[in-house]
Amino acid sequence: MCSREILDKRLRNRWTVFLTRLSARKSFEPDPVSTGVGIGAFLDTCDRCAFFGSFGMYQNTSIEILAGQRLFSPEELRSTTVPVAGQDLPVRADVIIVGGGIIGLSIAWRLALLGQKVVVIEKARIGSGASLAATGMLAAAAEYEAGGEILIAFALESQRRWETFATELEQGSGMDLDFDKSGTLLVSLTRDETAHLRSRFEMQAKAGLSVQWLSGEAVRELEGGLRPSVNAGIFCPLDFQIDPRLLIPALEKAARGAGVAIIEEASVDSLVMQAGAVDGIISGKRECRAPLVIVTTGADAGRRSFLPQSLKIPIRPLRGQSICLRIPERHPPLLQHVIWTEQVHMAQKSGGRLIVGATVEEAGFNPDVTVGGLFALLEASRRALPALEDIALEAVWSGFRPTSQDDAPILGASGVPGLLLAVGHHRNGILLAPSTADALVAYALGQDIPHSAEPLNLQRFGSAS
Ligand SMILES: Cc1cc2nc3c(=O)[nH]c(=O)nc-3n(C[C@H](O)[C@H](O)[C@H](O)COP(=O)(O)OP(=O)(O)OC[C@H]3O[C@@H](n4cnc5c(N)ncnc54)[C@H](O)[C@@H]3O)c2cc1C
């Protein structure tokens, strides 16, 4: 059994983790009992029961991490948007978009390029919902699962659209997006995992997805850093990745450049109604009139809000916790592809960052980063990639996936004239942004709706207003 003393001693040479209550974030007060208890040390623990025995009481306790002298919090990580001068809410627009995440920004940008006068209203900061919490995988094949039939055509369409979308966005913003076309590799480390992987492969192949089965040896040739016991793999050559921390500022800049008015720290409180149709929004004491309002409020879409009481949008938050590791400058990248195991995904970004994600938890709107969540991520990532042992932990965060009953988004008519929906993108909002923007442009301008978007309506849940 490993005692607390041994764990504490091991820790001092590694990360220092202070367990705090999230509510006490403003005044940083380490809990004296837990100070010095380190995740890195715990991962050395040979006796897992001892680990949980001594750590279990901290499950659901929030964590903030001190790396050296610097404190990184989810808020800090998310405040990476381009600083801009405040903007007044216009009194009139063609389209108002409520919510400044990847979905709202993408629709706004595309509509503005077509000459529409667009306003985006964001209650906090641009991207501060789920969008900046995302890893940035564009994984239509890797994430395909049983029940995914309703979404797959739309997801593949969006995957195909991504490269052009990224090129146009780079041109529109003048920013580099770090669009990485190396592909995604799903790997198994045990015989049981290989059996699961094989059934996943058969399901993917049956759905006509671009996937290749690889032996353990072939996987190791592609990714030499993986644990030598790696058993088999599936290569998804078209599952690219992008970095949300570059993408969101670029979208913000391109949208502003195309004429979109972006109003931050302004919550939409109610709708202006005129003869039974939506005719604008009210935010605090300010009002903006427009014949069309698009709801892109992510996980908040299912909450009681500015929307008509009769409109029920079946969306719930599904918490995801992630961590960011910092690869030292002298170190070559640890990974050439996005790596998936049954428990975890790992995505190398430019600038030496490696994102490990993500937990999937029914935790309501509780934003805590928990010991249980972090332990699961650290253990699973080190198990696949032993070289992580000495890599520094830079940041931890959580976000709320906006999730519908069938994990597919809800696009188009709300049943209330003048009110459109683009919500419920679950774990695929980054992947689905180009196709969602195309579909909502079509809905907004009265054009033909792309075929693949048609099934993704609110009516499928029988809950239109
Ligand atoms: C840990 C994690 C990892 C993920 N990884 C990936 C990935 O690799 N690939 C992928 O494709 N997807 C991924 N996702 C999913 C993706 O992040 C989401 O699907 C996507 O960000 C949803 O975008 P959105 O614009 O709909 O919502 P959000 O980004 O949440 O934006 C909604 C915005 O609306 C604002 N808002 C709400 N109410 C109001 C109001 N009344 N007035 C004004 N503003 C309001 C909120 O403040 C918020 O900023 C991940 C999600 C998580 C949590």
The ligand as an SDF file (V2000), in Angstrom:
LIG
                    3D

 53 58  0  0  0  0  0  0  0  0999 V2000
  -14.4110   18.9070  -23.8700 C   0  0  0  0  0  0  0  0  0  0  0  0
  -15.0610   19.0450  -25.2130 C   0  0  0  0  0  0  0  0  0  0  0  0
  -14.3770   18.6060  -26.3420 C   0  0  0  0  0  0  0  0  0  0  0  0
  -14.9640   18.7320  -27.5990 C   0  0  0  0  0  0  0  0  0  0  0  0
  -14.2560   18.3460  -28.7050 N   0  0  0  0  0  0  0  0  0  0  0  0
  -14.8060   18.5150  -29.9290 C   0  0  0  0  0  0  0  0  0  0  0  0
  -14.0700   18.1600  -31.0820 C   0  0  0  0  0  0  0  0  0  0  0  0
  -12.9320   17.7070  -31.0060 O   0  0  0  0  0  0  0  0  0  0  0  0
  -14.6650   18.3230  -32.3010 N   0  0  0  0  0  0  0  0  0  0  0  0
  -15.9350   18.8380  -32.4270 C   0  0  0  0  0  0  0  0  0  0  0  0
  -16.4240   18.9440  -33.5630 O   0  0  0  0  0  0  0  0  0  0  0  0
  -16.6430   19.2130  -31.3340 N   0  0  0  0  0  0  0  0  0  0  0  0
  -16.1140   19.0520  -30.0960 C   0  0  0  0  0  0  0  0  0  0  0  0
  -16.8240   19.4070  -28.9910 N   0  0  0  0  0  0  0  0  0  0  0  0
  -18.2000   19.8860  -29.1580 C   0  0  0  0  0  0  0  0  0  0  0  0
  -18.2260   21.3640  -29.5390 C   0  0  0  0  0  0  0  0  0  0  0  0
  -17.4170   22.0870  -28.6540 O   0  0  0  0  0  0  0  0  0  0  0  0
  -19.6560   21.8850  -29.4920 C   0  0  0  0  0  0  0  0  0  0  0  0
  -20.5100   21.0420  -30.2300 O   0  0  0  0  0  0  0  0  0  0  0  0
  -19.7270   23.2890  -30.0840 C   0  0  0  0  0  0  0  0  0  0  0  0
  -18.7800   24.1350  -29.4870 O   0  0  0  0  0  0  0  0  0  0  0  0
  -21.1150   23.8830  -29.9430 C   0  0  0  0  0  0  0  0  0  0  0  0
  -21.0340   25.1910  -30.4390 O   0  0  0  0  0  0  0  0  0  0  0  0
  -22.2030   26.2390  -30.1940 P   0  0  0  0  0  0  0  0  0  0  0  0
  -21.8070   27.4820  -30.8840 O   0  0  0  0  0  0  0  0  0  0  0  0
  -23.5050   25.6070  -30.5420 O   0  0  0  0  0  0  0  0  0  0  0  0
  -22.2510   26.4060  -28.6070 O   0  0  0  0  0  0  0  0  0  0  0  0
  -21.3230   27.2660  -27.6430 P   0  0  0  0  0  0  0  0  0  0  0  0
  -19.9170   27.2890  -28.0620 O   0  0  0  0  0  0  0  0  0  0  0  0
  -21.6090   26.7800  -26.2650 O   0  0  0  0  0  0  0  0  0  0  0  0
  -21.8770   28.7440  -27.8280 O   0  0  0  0  0  0  0  0  0  0  0  0
  -23.1390   29.1440  -27.3570 C   0  0  0  0  0  0  0  0  0  0  0  0
  -22.9950   30.5650  -26.8490 C   0  0  0  0  0  0  0  0  0  0  0  0
  -24.2820   31.1250  -26.5760 O   0  0  0  0  0  0  0  0  0  0  0  0
  -24.1280   32.0360  -25.5140 C   0  0  0  0  0  0  0  0  0  0  0  0
  -25.4630   32.3060  -24.9400 N   0  0  0  0  0  0  0  0  0  0  0  0
  -26.2840   31.4490  -24.2820 C   0  0  0  0  0  0  0  0  0  0  0  0
  -27.4200   32.0720  -23.9210 N   0  0  0  0  0  0  0  0  0  0  0  0
  -27.3310   33.3410  -24.3530 C   0  0  0  0  0  0  0  0  0  0  0  0
  -28.1930   34.4850  -24.2810 C   0  0  0  0  0  0  0  0  0  0  0  0
  -29.4010   34.4550  -23.6850 N   0  0  0  0  0  0  0  0  0  0  0  0
  -27.7760   35.6570  -24.8300 N   0  0  0  0  0  0  0  0  0  0  0  0
  -26.5790   35.7390  -25.4550 C   0  0  0  0  0  0  0  0  0  0  0  0
  -25.7160   34.6860  -25.5400 N   0  0  0  0  0  0  0  0  0  0  0  0
  -26.0910   33.5080  -25.0140 C   0  0  0  0  0  0  0  0  0  0  0  0
  -23.1870   31.3100  -24.5730 C   0  0  0  0  0  0  0  0  0  0  0  0
  -22.5360   32.2120  -23.6920 O   0  0  0  0  0  0  0  0  0  0  0  0
  -22.2110   30.6380  -25.5510 C   0  0  0  0  0  0  0  0  0  0  0  0
  -21.0360   31.4040  -25.7610 O   0  0  0  0  0  0  0  0  0  0  0  0
  -16.2650   19.2940  -27.7220 C   0  0  0  0  0  0  0  0  0  0  0  0
  -16.9460   19.7490  -26.5810 C   0  0  0  0  0  0  0  0  0  0  0  0
  -16.3540   19.6280  -25.3280 C   0  0  0  0  0  0  0  0  0  0  0  0
  -17.0940   20.1350  -24.1340 C   0  0  0  0  0  0  0  0  0  0  0  0
  1  2  1  0
  2  3  1  0
  2 52  2  0
  3  4  2  0
  4  5  1  0
  4 50  1  0
  5  6  2  0
  6  7  1  0
  6 13  1  0
  7  8  2  0
  7  9  1  0
  9 10  1  0
 10 11  2  0
 10 12  1  0
 12 13  2  0
 13 14  1  0
 14 15  1  0
 14 50  1  0
 15 16  1  0
 16 17  1  0
 16 18  1  0
 18 19  1  0
 18 20  1  0
 20 21  1  0
 20 22  1  0
 22 23  1  0
 23 24  1  0
 24 25  2  0
 24 26  1  0
 24 27  1  0
 27 28  1  0
 28 29  2  0
 28 30  1  0
 28 31  1  0
 31 32  1  0
 32 33  1  0
 33 34  1  0
 33 48  1  0
 34 35  1  0
 35 36  1  0
 35 46  1  0
 36 37  1  0
 36 45  1  0
 37 38  2  0
 38 39  1  0
 39 40  1  0
 39 45  2  0
 40 41  1  0
 40 42  2  0
 42 43  1  0
 43 44  2  0
 44 45  1  0
 46 47  1  0
 46 48  1  0
 48 49  1  0
 50 51  2  0
 51 52  1  0
 52 53  1  0
M  END
$$$$
